Amino acid sequence: MTADAGRFDARMRQDVARVLSESKVDCHCHVLDPRRFPYGEATPYRPAGQEIGTAEQYAQVRAAYGIDRALLVGPNSGYEQDNRCLLDALGQGDGRLRGIAVVPHDVSDADLVRLGSAGVIGVAFNATYHGVDYYRDTAGLLARLAALDMCLSLQVEGDQLVAFAPLLERSGVRVLVDHCGRPAPEAGLAQPGFRALLALAATKRAFVKLSGYAKFARAPYPYDDVRPYVEALLDAFTPDGCLWATDWPFLRAHARLDVGPLLALVHRFVPDAAARRRVLWQTPCRVLGFSP
């Protein structure tokens, strides 16, 4: 091991040790259990092997890394609008889990209320999977989510958010933006999609998940090309508007990922202990409806 590698290894151990001891909420993760809840026949992408992560396996991850609570996001991969696996996991969560469901655009208020009674706090839109046009006629759904005090968990990449921004601003819905908005690092902080994301901070009803770095970074871990975007988001949204997440079990990952190195990045990106407590605990408890 070189001297530089040794210093990095020692620093990572210190950073992980600090963050392990801090209360935290994982604000974006998935459960997939095709043995108990088979994937739909028409599902284009069917996670397999190490991508599968059951509720029981995720409970072990939470225990190992000191993750007190979590937001389970229904995956388009495998399940699309089939929320049975998600609801089963929420039922096992002892009040420590909340959910984001995938629903048809014409879902009824009664169905949304039923999902809410099971621990679902919002609905997922994934433009990286379906494209922007798929969500063009969703103003009615967003208005009903706002009326029911439910939120939208939105995944976009590149400049896709530009097309969504007027719809989000008119709707009045609370928005959780996944994975830093997945900007293109080489396009710079002034790229239109990232500027649109920063502008959402002024609404005070938009929150951004500091997560999913491997989905948009061009550099390998520790994703040095991502850091300017994380710092810009923390500056615009403040720690009262930022959430942390693992994205476990790392669907479609291009390289091996694990929760431990991601925890080390929390300390690296948010070195101030008070700010880190807001990002890891206080803000998600408030936004996701957990008692602190």
N, C-alpha and C positions, 0 to 999 in steps of 0.2 A: 504494500500500500504506500502510495506517495504521501509526502507531507501534506499537500493540499487536500488529498482525499481523506487523510486522517482528520484534518481540521473540520472538513465538511461532515464527516461521520460523527464527530464529537458534538458539533453544533446541532445536528439533527437530533441526537439523543437528548440534549438539553431542552430543545424546543418541544419535542414530543412529551417529555416528562412534565413540562409546565402545563401544556394544554390538556394532557390526560387528567390532571387534577381539577380542571375547571368545568363547571356545569355547562352543558351544551345541548343544542337542538340541531339535529340533522334535517335541513329543510328541503331536501330533494333526494329521494331514494325510491327504489322499486321493489316489489315482491313478485316473483314469478315461480309458479309451482305447477308445471304442466302435467305432472303425474296426477295430482288431485283436481286440477282445473285445466283440462286440455285446451290448447290453442284452437282458435277457429280455423276451419278448413281454408278459408279465403285469405287468411292473414299473410301479407307479403313477406314479413320477416319474422322468423320463428327462433327466438333465442335458445341456445343449447349449450351444453358443457358448462364451462366456468361462468357463463352469463346467467345461468339459472340461480336464483336466490330466493329461498323460501322464507316464510315468516319466522320459522324456527331458526334458520341460519342467521337471519338479520338480528334476531334477539341475542344470539351469541356475539355478533359483531358489536352490538350496542353495549353488552356487558363488558367485553374485552377493552373497549376504548372509552368507556365512561360517557356514552351518549345517552342522556336522560330521556329524551323525547324525540319524536321524529314526525316528519310530514311524508307520507307515502303517496307517490304520484303514480296514477294508473298509466301503464305504458301503452303506447300505440303498438309497439312490437309485441307480437304474441296475442294480445287481448283486445286491442282497440276499444270497443264500447262494452265489452264484457267485464263488469266490475266485481264479479264473484270472488276472485282471489283477493282483491283489495279489501272488500268488505269482510271477508273471513279474517284477514290479518288485523283489521281494525277491531274486530270482536275479541281478538286475543290480546289486545294492547293494554288492558287495565287502565284506560284513560290517558295513556302516555303517547298515543298515536293519533294523528289527524290524517285525512285523506283528500286527495284531488282525483276526481273521477273524469273519465272520458264519456261524453254523452252525445246523443244526436242533437242537432241544432234546434229541433222542435220539441225537445224534452218538456214535459209538463211541469207546472209549478208543484203539483202534488208529488211527482217523482223526485224533484229537487229537494223538497221538504223531507221525503223519506230517506234520501241519501244523507241529508243533514242530520237526521236523528241517529244515523249510524256512525257519525263522526266525520263525514265528508264536509269540507269547508269551502270547496270551490270546484271549478271545472278547468280542464287542461285544453289549451289550443297549442298545436305543434306544427308551425309553418315549415319547419325544417323537414318534416315528414310528408305533409299534405300539400305544401305550397300556400301562398297567400290567397289565391282566388277561392280556395275551398272555404274560407271564412268570410267572404265578402258580404254575405247576407245574415250576419249574426248580431245585428244591432238589437233585435228583440230579445235574444238570449242574454246579451250583456246587461240590458235594462232590467231583466228579471233577476239576474244574479245580484245586481246592485240593490234592488228592492228587498231581496231576501238576505241581505248582508253577507252574501257569499263572494268569493274572489275569483279572479281569473289567473291561472298559472300559464304564462305565455313563453313559448320557446321559439325564438327567431334566430337568424344568422345573417351576417353581412348587413345589407341595407333593407332587409325585410320589414324592420320596425317602422320605416318611413311610411309605408302604406297603412300600417295599423294605427299610427299615432292619432289621426283625427277621430277614428272610431272610438278609441280608448278615451280620449278627452271628452267626447260627447256623452259617453255612456254613464259616467260617474262611478264605474266599478273600481274596486281595489284590484291592483295588478301586482303579481309577483313575476318578475322577469327572470327567466332561468339563465344560468350560466353566463353572467355578465353581458347578456345580449349576443354572445358569440361573435364579436367583431373579428375582422381580418387584421391581424397585427401589423402586417406590412402596409396597410392603408392609412395608418396613423390615427391619432385621436380626433381629427377633424372629419373622418369619414361620416357620411350622412346618417347611417344607421346608429352609430354611437352618439352622435350629436342629438338625435331624436331621443335616445335613452336618457342622456343627461338632462334634457329638457323636461322629462317626466318627473324629475325630482321635485320640481316646483309645485306639482299638484298635491303633494303630501299624501297621496293615496297610492303611490307606486313604490315598490320595494324591489330590490335586486339581490339575486342569489350569487354570492361569491363562490363559484363552483364550476365544475365542468371544464377546467382549464385545458385538459387534454383534447377536448373537442375542437378547440380553435387555435391553440398554440402551434407555432411552427418549430420552436425550440423544444428540446427535450426537458424533462424534469431537471431543475425546479422552475421551468417555464419563465425564464427571465423576460421574454418578450411580452408576457401577460401583465407583469407588474405595473407598468404605467397605466394600464386600463383599470386595474383594481384600485390604484391610488386615486385616479380621477373619479371613480364611482364613490369611494369613501369620502372624497372632498365634496362632491355634489349632493349625495344622498345623506351624508354623515352616518356614523354608526347606528343612528336611530332609523335608518332606512335600508340597512344592509343585513343580509342573512347569510349564514354559512351552510354548506351542504357537501355531501360526499359524492353523490350520483351513483352510489352502490346499487347493483353489482356491476356497474361499468359496461353497459351494453355497447356493442360495436367498438370497443376500445381498440386502438391501433397498437398499443403496447401494454404490458403488464402493469396494473395499478393496484394500490392497496391503500387502506385508510390511514395507516401510520404515517407515510410520507405526506399525505394530504394534511394531516394534523400539524406536521412540522411547518407547512406553509402558512398556517393560520398565524403562528407567532412571527414568521418572517414578514408577512404582508401587513399584519396588525400588531406591531410590537408593544403598543401602549396597553397595559393591563386593563385599565378602565374601559377603553374603547373596545377591546377584545371581549370583555364581559357583555357589553351591549350587543355586539354582533353575534356572539355565540349563544346568549341566554336571554337578556332582557328584551331585546327587540323581537325575536321570534316568539317568545311567550306572549307578548302583547299582540302581535299581528296574527298569530295562529290560534289564539284563544286558550292558551295553557295558563294555569295558575302558577305564578312564580314561586 
